[in-house]
Amino acid sequence: MSNAPQYAPVELICPAIDEDAVVRVDPQGSSPEGKPVVILLHGLGSHEEDLTGLVSFLPADFTYASLRGIYRYVQGYAWFEMPVDPAGPEAIQTSAAAVEAWIAGQASQGIRVAGAIGFSQGGALALQLLRRDPHALEWIVQLSGFPFPAPMPGDAALAEVAPPALWGHGGMDPHFDPEREEAVRAFMREHTRTEEESRPHLGHAVDEVELRAIAAFLQRRAADSPGC
C-alpha cells in the first residue's frame, strides 16, 4: 500500500481575485495609507484568514493583504492541484496571472506591492511570480514551499536579478525528504539571494523562531527601501 498523500481534486472558482477574497490587516490597526503592501499566500485547503495571525509579529512598516486561492479544494481553497504534474503548469500559471492582475490593480491606485509571504503552495506561488517576472516583487518569504518542478522560461532572468528571499522549513516536514529539500535549496540559491532558516524538529508548520526570522528579514527590506 502506498504511503503517498491522497489529494482531492481542485475546481476553478474564478480566474481573478475579487476584493471579497482579500483580507487586509495593518499591524498598528490604523490607516495603511502610504505603506507598501505585503501579500500573504496560504497553503492547500486553507483560506484568506489563515496567515493573518502572523501579522501581529511583523513590522508595521508594511500593511498586509491575504489573498484567497482561486481554486476550491474540499472546504477550503488552493492555488493549484496536487500532486503536481511537472508537464502541467496550467493551474499554477492561472493563479500567478490572477495575482499579477490583482497587483496591477493595486498599482493603478498608487499602491505598491513590495513582497510576498507564502506557505507551502503559497510559497510555490510566490516563487512562480518571480519566475514569470523577476521584478514582479522586490522579495519573497517562502515557507515550507517549493519551486514548480519544471524549468520555466524566466528562470535565467530570475537568476540574473537574484532578489532577496527567506526560505524557512522544518527538518521533520513529511512533505520533504532529504533529496527534495536539497533540490529546493539548490533552486533557491541559484535563483535568489537566499537566507535559510532551517528548524530541525519542525514539521509542515511555522514556529516562533521562524516568525522572528521573518520579522527581521522584513525589517531589513523596509530599511533597504526608501518607500517605507
N, C-alpha and C positions, 0 to 999 in steps of 0.2 A: 504493500500500500504506500502511495506517495505521501510524503510529509509536506509537499508544496502547499502554500496557502491557496484556499479556494476563494475566488472572487466572483461577485455578481456582475452582470452587465451594466454598462452606463447608458444613459439616454440623454441626448442633447435637448436642453430646455429651450435655449435661445442663444444664437452665436453673438451675443452682445451682453454687456454688463450694465444694467439699468441702476439708477440711483437707489432703488429699493433693495438692491443686492449689495449695498455698501454700508458699512458701519464706520463712522468717523469718530475718533477719540483724540482728545488733546490732554496730555498729562497734567496740565495745570487747570483743566476744567474751564478755561477761559476761551476767548475768541482765538481761533487758529489763524486769523488773517495775517498774511505776510510770511508765514512759516512754510518751508518746504515740506512736502508730503513723503512719508514712507508707506509703501503698500505692504499689507500683510496677506500672505497666500497660504491657506490652510491645506491640510492633508486629505487623503482619501476618506470619504464618508463623513467629513466634518462640515462646517458651515462658517459663515462670516463672523459669528460671535466668538469663535473658538480662541483665536490668538489675541483677542483684545485684552485678555488678562495679563499679557506681557507688558502692556503699555505703561503701567504704573512704575515699572522698573527701568524705563527707558528715558533718554534725555528729553527735556521739554523744548529743546532747540527745534524739534520737528513736531508735526502733527501726523496722525496715523489714520490710514484708511484700510479697513479689512474688507476684502472682496470675496464674494460668493462664487464658487465654481459654476461653470456653465452647463455641467452635466449632472443629471440626477443619479445618485448612487444609493440604493436602498432608502434609508430615511434621511440621508444627507446629500452631499454634493461631491463632485470630483472635477479634476481638470483633464483627465484622460483615462482610458481603460487600463485595467491590469488583468493579467500580466502584460507587460509592454512587448509589442511586436516591433523589433528593430526595422522591419521593412514597411511599417505602417505608422508614420508620424502624423497622420492627418488630425487626430484628436488633439494632440498637444499643440500642433500648429494652429488649429482653430482657437484654442484657449489663448495662445500667445497673441494672435491677431485681435481677440476681444480685449485683452488687457492693453495692448498698444492703442486701440481705438479709445479706450477709457482714458489713458494717459494723454492722448492728443486732445480729448475733450477738456481735460484739466488745463492743458497748456493754452487752449483757446480762451480760457477765463483768466489767464495770467497766473495760474497755479503751477509751481514747479514740482514735479515728482522726482525726488532725488535718488531713492533706492528702494529695495525690496527685502523683506524678511520672509522666507518661505520655509515651511516644514514639510518634509517628506515629498509628496507630489508637488507641493508649493515650492520647495527648493529646486526641483527639476524644472518647474516652470520659470522661476527666476533666472536660472541658467539659460533656458531656452530663449528668453527675451534678449539676453546678451548675445547668444549665438546667431540670432536673426539680425541684430544691430548692436555692435559693441558700445554704441553711445546711447542706447535706449535708457540706461540707468547709469548713475555715477558709481554705484557699488551695489553689492548684494550680501545678504547673510543667508547661507544655505545650511539648513539644519536637517540632518538625517535624510538628505536628498541625494540626487544623483543626476548626471547628465543623461539625456535620452541616448540609448545605446546604439547610435549610428552616427557617422560623420555628417556634418551639416555644412552647407556652402559658406557660412560665415565664420567657421572655426578659425581659419587663418587670420582673418581680420581681428577676431577677438584676441587671439594670442599676441598680435602686434600691439593692440591697445592695452591689454592686461589691466583691467580695472581692479580696484581693491575688492577682496572678498573674504568673508569669515566663514569657515566651514566647521560646524560643530557636529559631533557624532558620538555615539556610545559604543564601547567595545563589546557590549553584550546585546547589541541590536540584532534580533533574529532575522532581519531582512538583509544583513550584510555579513557574508563570510569573509575571511581574510583576503581572498582573491578579489572580490567585488570592492572591498574597502580600498585596496591598493589601486584598483582601476580608477575609482573616484578621485583618490589622492593624485594620481598621475594627471588626470584631466584638469583638475583644479590648478595644479602647479604649472601646467603647460599653458593655460589659457587665462589665468588671473594672477594677481598678486595676493596669494592665499595666506591667511592666518588660520592656523588649525587649532581647534580646541577639542582635544580627544579626552573622553571621560571613560576610563577602562571598565567601570562597573555599571554603566548606564545602559538601559535598553533603548527602545524606539521612543524617546521622550526628550524633554528639555529639563535640566536641573538648575539649581541656583548658581552653580559655578558658571554654567553656560550663559545664564542671564547676565551675570556680571561681565563676562567677556563681550556679550552683545552690546551692553550699555557702554563699555569702554570703547569698543570699535565705533559705535555711532558718535560718541563724543569726539573722537579723533576726526571722523568725517565732517562733523559740524565745524571743528576748528580749521579744517582744510578749506572749507567753502565760505567765501565771502557773503553768500546769500543767507547764511544762518545767523 
